């Protein structure tokens, strides 16, 4: 194996900055323009100057020629060209995909595709796979994402040809109903599936996916206007090498968004409504014999004592399990560990605000902002409703800021409530202070919006920012009885 082959094998095994830098030096020594392009991208990742950007543009234009659009604001495949490779070639139907694919495959970019994303009908996906499966092999292509809009299997012959020219494929992301009958690529180790029927071969005794070690499965396809909910338990997964199962995307709210579920579980009042025939994450797990070989498990929120007991029962029969992760919090407070397994139990802290249904009608905060005339009025329930949807998606600093805010709201709620004899229907608490900078940070990360005064409050904060160091808001809680 030559020096170039060795470096490329190292990059395929572990994509890192140090190996890329050595690879860039080697390519420059061979007179390959990709070497300097990689070096420029490595430098631009830490600092950007007009000279570096201009040099990169000039070098890319000289290398790719007519492939570069004359209008610099026109989207093109070069926008995804980073560190010497096409990071993601998107081929969307009705977007000139066929012509663009022909152009790309005839260019110097063709051998350096790392990821391909195909969006459209099953026929479009098959056409794109055939186009990519011509005379050229794709030794760098490690990821394929396919999103099929509408039911209909992709032609198996196109799938077979694709498998033959992608020896390095490691990750497959499939979204839709009945996309692939089978996808027996021996290199695929990580599988992300949205829609229980997306790859029907995962559940039958056909040609199995022998080396899939990680599966991220969302049972329902919720963001497209077709298909019907999955009814009843799933068949047994046929993934003999599976060790990691991620069911964390199966939150009840995601199913409710499309199907408008109305009824709640009588035995579990804390559970969100769902379609009666749609299996929950715990039901999917319980029905899978393959669970006994799993070493890692990721799950959506656990929302009640009944769900916690069911989880403990299921994992008590999973002897290989090393870690269970609950990825999303809820009002229900989880224990530090499970009683029926020695597996590490990783879970977020419970939500730091009171459930929306438990916040009294008309419960508000009155806030005095330094330098502002009068008080701002904000409705507490509005913020709690937004937190339920967005809290887990915030970064650590924003979650900390909002947790500080909710601790203050809780403190105010525990103070003595006062009433005026002249207006016995109005009650309020004493005042407390809160750092203005932390409130700004919280609202910059998560705009509450709505009609409860939050939008106006945010605008007042912005108009007064930046605040002096140590500036404090003054707040008290108020409600009409």
Secondary structure, DSSP 8 states (H G I E B T S, - for coil): --HHHHHHHHHHH---HHHHHHHHHHHHHTT-HHHHHHHHHHHHTT---HHHHHHHHHHHHHHHGGGS-SSTTS--GGGGEETTEES-EEEETTTTHHHHHHHHHTSTTGGGB-EEEEEE-HHHHHHHHHHHTSS---TT--EEEEEESSS----HHHHHHHHHT-TT--EEEEESSS-BS----TT--EEEEESTTTBGGGGSSSS--TT--EEEEES---SSS------S-------TT--EEE-TT--HHHHHHHH------TT-TTS----TTS--HHHHHHT-GGGGG-SEEEE----SHHHHHHHHHHHTT-TT--EEEE-S--SS---SS-TT--SEEEE----SS--GGGS-TT-EEEEE-TT-SS-EEEEHHHHHHHHHHHGGGS-HHHHHHHHHHHHHHHHHHHS--EEETTEEEEEE---EEEEHHHHHHHHHHS---TTSSHHHHHHHHHHH-S--TT-EEEEEEEEE-
